[in-house]
Amino acid sequence: MANGENAWLDWVRRQQRSARPAGLRLGIGDDAAILRPRGGWEIAVTTDLMAEGRHFRRGVDRPEDCGYRLAMRGLSDLAAMGAEPWMLFFSALWPQNEPPAWRRAFHRGLDQAAKEAGAALAGGDVSSGIQACFDILALGQIPRGQALQRDGARPGDRIFVSGQLGQAAWGRQMLDQGHIPQNPRERQALRRCRRPRARWELGQTLRGLASAAMDLSDGLSSDLDRLCAASGVHARIHETHLPVTGPMLQRKTFLDLALNGGEDYELLFTIPRRRLTDMPNGQDLSIPIIEIGEILPARRAGKPQRLWLETKNGQSQPLEPRGWDALRSHILL
Amino acid sequence: MANGENAWLDWVRRQQRSARPAGLRLGIGDDAAILRPRGGWEIAVTTDLMAEGRHFRRGVDRPEDCGYRLAMRGLSDLAAMGAEPWMLFFSALWPQNEPPAWRRAFHRGLDQAAKEAGAALAGGDVSSGIQACFDILALGQIPRGQALQRDGARPGDRIFVSGQLGQAAWGRQMLDQGHIPQNPRERQALRRCRRPRARWELGQTLRGLASAAMDLSDGLSSDLDRLCAASGVHARIHETHLPVTGPMLQRKTFLDLALNGGEDYELLFTIPRRRLTDMPNGQDLSIPIIEIGEILPARRAGKPQRLWLETKNGQSQPLEPRGWDALRSHILL
């Protein structure tokens, strides 16, 4: 019985030491959780999968990092909508040959992320299998009609990103190669891979200000392409503006990571020119916020190229979406 | 590109032919869906996993049946709370070596179930892997304070179940053995396994009437045990009252399926004696509703036995929870 479902759910419930959060009428233990939304507000709902071999490797990734990162994936989607984190639901197909300690470590990471965001774990489901697979459901609350969408970018709007790009992908390379970080920049990138911090404060600040927003989960080239497709616009970004870290000798590699590396969980957003003076101060939020380009009108004649990269010698070259594709990208295993 | 994530999401969106359902402000295609709950109502939220090798087998189960059954799992949890089906979110780790036709068939089954329940598919996530794994998130709406919980059963309350028990487990045996159904009863059991129909109409009828309710997903012995544990009571059920189908010669087998077989997705509920006359008419709902036993006070002295089965010759014997355990039960693969 000690390793059965009831014992495990008892353990999960005992971890919930904090007071019952606002709006949670009934939590873990019944057929469904019962939530009471704030009157007149809307709810943002998002789900994110994390599968062994695709998004992490056992033996390479620590279970507590996987749990933390999974929660942050959901919280990052809420941030992109400008929503306040509210509730998390967590479904786990646990790896059947790992001891309960592995599950507990995973849960600790997830709980820590939830706590940092002020969200409560309100339910989920559990089973076990050969290939571990997890699904996080994140619910946020947002004042009626104020959600940030992808489809509002207009020609002339400026394009911004938070934080630094390509950090998580660089960290992933180090993890995969078993490379021990040698300096503060490498340590920071590894940490950004293991423990990304979603930008929910920034997202809420952008309500009523950004014309479009989304989170950077698959890589700037693919995510900006989706934002432009949703908004019916084109875009140009400037190589020299991109917040890229790394030894200058390897700049080409780091540029590739910044454009096409996923899992940064930073925000990508557009601000109308007349609102630029209302921009939040990145220093107040302790996050760098960098202008990287501008939205262009969609050109319909000829063979329309949606994204352009202006290189450091002033040339414009087509930028193709080459980030993560959930159904085509390589398997880590 | 045709098999990539964007093309797949375009296909999924094109399936959504129905009008935008009430409360869905923003559906598939942004970082999160935006929902507007009915003023003054509460929300029921549940997630259910379905993993290859655990809950279905490729080659044995048809993908459209898997999709249908997955949606019904979530809808059954909503039924158990007395909630109106509202929105579904669907996360899929698709089997990487199956053609897109497999995914489309799975989706058709899921869409059909959603349509029957009047729920909308509002979002989800997608990836692919070696072992297919799916997670359904179901949201329902329910008038404030009227959710049916597990913890309200009191001594003297009568115990009821809807439908017939053990049908899905019997159907599963036929599927596993490659047995072709030979008569209407076998055909019905196989259909109940492939296409269970959650009882959301009955659940809503039970609001303000049932003292406790839950759905039968893991088997009566385990589910009643959980209901009694949550309510702090014991229970006795009567073998001769159990709605069991099957050749009488094999009654022992069918009794075992009825007590311990999972995936029936019927409702288990308790009604206070003074409210028995207010019981819904099963004929109106086209579902048999059968009284199977009564709630007993919890005996604390000695070695308390929570569940009792009164056999057909009038003897009381201890009933152990032997249904499905998500972390211990056997793997189908």
HADDOCK unambig.tbl for C-alpha pairs under 7 A between the chains (distance, minus, plus):
assign (segid A and resid 4 and name CA) (segid B and resid 325 and name CA) 6.60 0.50 0.50
assign (segid A and resid 4 and name CA) (segid B and resid 327 and name CA) 5.36 0.50 0.50
assign (segid A and resid 4 and name CA) (segid B and resid 328 and name CA) 5.69 0.50 0.50
assign (segid A and resid 5 and name CA) (segid B and resid 325 and name CA) 5.87 0.50 0.50
assign (segid A and resid 5 and name CA) (segid B and resid 326 and name CA) 5.78 0.50 0.50
assign (segid A and resid 5 and name CA) (segid B and resid 327 and name CA) 5.29 0.50 0.50
assign (segid A and resid 30 and name CA) (segid B and resid 149 and name CA) 6.64 0.50 0.50
assign (segid A and resid 30 and name CA) (segid B and resid 150 and name CA) 6.30 0.50 0.50
assign (segid A and resid 31 and name CA) (segid B and resid 46 and name CA) 6.96 0.50 0.50
assign (segid A and resid 31 and name CA) (segid B and resid 77 and name CA) 5.18 0.50 0.50
assign (segid A and resid 31 and name CA) (segid B and resid 80 and name CA) 6.57 0.50 0.50
assign (segid A and resid 31 and name CA) (segid B and resid 81 and name CA) 6.82 0.50 0.50
assign (segid A and resid 31 and name CA) (segid B and resid 214 and name CA) 6.36 0.50 0.50
assign (segid A and resid 32 and name CA) (segid B and resid 44 and name CA) 5.76 0.50 0.50
assign (segid A and resid 32 and name CA) (segid B and resid 45 and name CA) 5.24 0.50 0.50
assign (segid A and resid 32 and name CA) (segid B and resid 46 and name CA) 4.62 0.50 0.50
assign (segid A and resid 32 and name CA) (segid B and resid 77 and name CA) 6.23 0.50 0.50
assign (segid A and resid 32 and name CA) (segid B and resid 78 and name CA) 6.80 0.50 0.50
assign (segid A and resid 32 and name CA) (segid B and resid 81 and name CA) 6.90 0.50 0.50
assign (segid A and resid 33 and name CA) (segid B and resid 44 and name CA) 5.49 0.50 0.50
assign (segid A and resid 33 and name CA) (segid B and resid 45 and name CA) 5.16 0.50 0.50
assign (segid A and resid 33 and name CA) (segid B and resid 46 and name CA) 6.44 0.50 0.50
assign (segid A and resid 34 and name CA) (segid B and resid 42 and name CA) 6.62 0.50 0.50
assign (segid A and resid 34 and name CA) (segid B and resid 43 and name CA) 5.56 0.50 0.50
assign (segid A and resid 34 and name CA) (segid B and resid 44 and name CA) 4.60 0.50 0.50
assign (segid A and resid 34 and name CA) (segid B and resid 45 and name CA) 6.48 0.50 0.50
assign (segid A and resid 35 and name CA) (segid B and resid 42 and name CA) 5.72 0.50 0.50
assign (segid A and resid 35 and name CA) (segid B and resid 43 and name CA) 5.06 0.50 0.50
assign (segid A and resid 35 and name CA) (segid B and resid 44 and name CA) 6.38 0.50 0.50
assign (segid A and resid 36 and name CA) (segid B and resid 42 and name CA) 4.84 0.50 0.50
assign (segid A and resid 36 and name CA) (segid B and resid 43 and name CA) 6.36 0.50 0.50
assign (segid A and resid 37 and name CA) (segid B and resid 42 and name CA) 6.89 0.50 0.50
assign (segid A and resid 39 and name CA) (segid B and resid 39 and name CA) 6.76 0.50 0.50
assign (segid A and resid 42 and name CA) (segid B and resid 34 and name CA) 6.63 0.50 0.50
assign (segid A and resid 42 and name CA) (segid B and resid 35 and name CA) 5.73 0.50 0.50
assign (segid A and resid 42 and name CA) (segid B and resid 36 and name CA) 4.85 0.50 0.50
assign (segid A and resid 42 and name CA) (segid B and resid 37 and name CA) 6.91 0.50 0.50
assign (segid A and resid 43 and name CA) (segid B and resid 34 and name CA) 5.56 0.50 0.50
assign (segid A and resid 43 and name CA) (segid B and resid 35 and name CA) 5.06 0.50 0.50
assign (segid A and resid 43 and name CA) (segid B and resid 36 and name CA) 6.36 0.50 0.50
assign (segid A and resid 44 and name CA) (segid B and resid 32 and name CA) 5.77 0.50 0.50
assign (segid A and resid 44 and name CA) (segid B and resid 33 and name CA) 5.49 0.50 0.50
assign (segid A and resid 44 and name CA) (segid B and resid 34 and name CA) 4.60 0.50 0.50
assign (segid A and resid 44 and name CA) (segid B and resid 35 and name CA) 6.37 0.50 0.50
assign (segid A and resid 45 and name CA) (segid B and resid 32 and name CA) 5.24 0.50 0.50
assign (segid A and resid 45 and name CA) (segid B and resid 33 and name CA) 5.16 0.50 0.50
assign (segid A and resid 45 and name CA) (segid B and resid 34 and name CA) 6.48 0.50 0.50
assign (segid A and resid 46 and name CA) (segid B and resid 31 and name CA) 6.98 0.50 0.50
assign (segid A and resid 46 and name CA) (segid B and resid 32 and name CA) 4.62 0.50 0.50
assign (segid A and resid 46 and name CA) (segid B and resid 33 and name CA) 6.44 0.50 0.50
assign (segid A and resid 46 and name CA) (segid B and resid 124 and name CA) 6.75 0.50 0.50
assign (segid A and resid 47 and name CA) (segid B and resid 91 and name CA) 6.88 0.50 0.50
assign (segid A and resid 47 and name CA) (segid B and resid 124 and name CA) 5.39 0.50 0.50
assign (segid A and resid 47 and name CA) (segid B and resid 125 and name CA) 5.93 0.50 0.50
assign (segid A and resid 48 and name CA) (segid B and resid 125 and name CA) 5.53 0.50 0.50
assign (segid A and resid 49 and name CA) (segid B and resid 91 and name CA) 6.70 0.50 0.50
assign (segid A and resid 49 and name CA) (segid B and resid 125 and name CA) 6.30 0.50 0.50
assign (segid A and resid 77 and name CA) (segid B and resid 31 and name CA) 5.18 0.50 0.50
assign (segid A and resid 77 and name CA) (segid B and resid 32 and name CA) 6.21 0.50 0.50
assign (segid A and resid 78 and name CA) (segid B and resid 32 and name CA) 6.80 0.50 0.50
assign (segid A and resid 80 and name CA) (segid B and resid 31 and name CA) 6.56 0.50 0.50
assign (segid A and resid 81 and name CA) (segid B and resid 31 and name CA) 6.82 0.50 0.50
assign (segid A and resid 81 and name CA) (segid B and resid 32 and name CA) 6.90 0.50 0.50
assign (segid A and resid 91 and name CA) (segid B and resid 47 and name CA) 6.87 0.50 0.50
assign (segid A and resid 91 and name CA) (segid B and resid 49 and name CA) 6.68 0.50 0.50
assign (segid A and resid 124 and name CA) (segid B and resid 46 and name CA) 6.74 0.50 0.50
assign (segid A and resid 124 and name CA) (segid B and resid 47 and name CA) 5.38 0.50 0.50
assign (segid A and resid 125 and name CA) (segid B and resid 47 and name CA) 5.94 0.50 0.50
assign (segid A and resid 125 and name CA) (segid B and resid 48 and name CA) 5.54 0.50 0.50
assign (segid A and resid 125 and name CA) (segid B and resid 49 and name CA) 6.31 0.50 0.50
assign (segid A and resid 126 and name CA) (segid B and resid 326 and name CA) 6.47 0.50 0.50
assign (segid A and resid 127 and name CA) (segid B and resid 326 and name CA) 4.78 0.50 0.50
assign (segid A and resid 127 and name CA) (segid B and resid 327 and name CA) 5.39 0.50 0.50
assign (segid A and resid 128 and name CA) (segid B and resid 327 and name CA) 5.83 0.50 0.50
assign (segid A and resid 131 and name CA) (segid B and resid 131 and name CA) 6.17 0.50 0.50
assign (segid A and resid 135 and name CA) (segid B and resid 135 and name CA) 6.92 0.50 0.50
assign (segid A and resid 149 and name CA) (segid B and resid 30 and name CA) 6.63 0.50 0.50
assign (segid A and resid 150 and name CA) (segid B and resid 30 and name CA) 6.29 0.50 0.50
assign (segid A and resid 214 and name CA) (segid B and resid 31 and name CA) 6.35 0.50 0.50
assign (segid A and resid 325 and name CA) (segid B and resid 4 and name CA) 6.61 0.50 0.50
assign (segid A and resid 325 and name CA) (segid B and resid 5 and name CA) 5.89 0.50 0.50
assign (segid A and resid 326 and name CA) (segid B and resid 5 and name CA) 5.78 0.50 0.50
assign (segid A and resid 326 and name CA) (segid B and resid 126 and name CA) 6.49 0.50 0.50
assign (segid A and resid 326 and name CA) (segid B and resid 127 and name CA) 4.81 0.50 0.50
assign (segid A and resid 327 and name CA) (segid B and resid 4 and name CA) 5.35 0.50 0.50
assign (segid A and resid 327 and name CA) (segid B and resid 5 and name CA) 5.28 0.50 0.50
assign (segid A and resid 327 and name CA) (segid B and resid 127 and name CA) 5.43 0.50 0.50
assign (segid A and resid 327 and name CA) (segid B and resid 128 and name CA) 5.86 0.50 0.50
assign (segid A and resid 328 and name CA) (segid B and resid 4 and name CA) 5.67 0.50 0.50
